[in-house]
Amino acid sequence: MRAHSDHLQHRKADRWPQSSSQPLRPSSRHIAGASRYSPAASRYSPAACRYTPATCRLASLALVALAFATTAGCGPVTTASVISDAEHDLSEVKSLEGQKNAPYEYTKAASYLHKAKELQGHGLYEQASTYARRSRVMSEKAVEVARLAQERSQRKTKFGDKPGKKAPPSFTPSGGGGR
């Protein structure tokens, strides 16, 4: 009879802790071969997993394939968007006469855009978007330089040379005065 009562005591201790400082643990009796203190005693441990390693590998492979399939279309879409933005920026530079007012920046932006389109045609989307971003940066610089040049030319036309004013004398290193 004592063995039976020890068994009942053991089951009570398994379900109800004696003090409040003991954490509640699930029973380990439902896991085959697991002792009460083994790592397999947890309900969420690998020993309690009902899937075999081959099934887990197959599931993880399916997840990777699904992730690849959903992100495969992102490269061309984002690259096309960045190239479109770069084209828009370059057209803004053209409207500000960037070829005349900011030739270096305009040429560099146009070259980067051309290279981006070429790489996109070859399917190298990451490199193409990098060149398109560089084109946008150079287009922004060209816009700044072109606007400054336009403002400078507008000031020249507004405040141009006054008729009675003499040109400043030019000085040469020899001291001849330049006349």
Helices and strands as residue ranges (DSSP letters): H 2-15, G 39-41, G 46-48, H 53-71, H 74-95, H 98-101, H 103-121, H 125-159
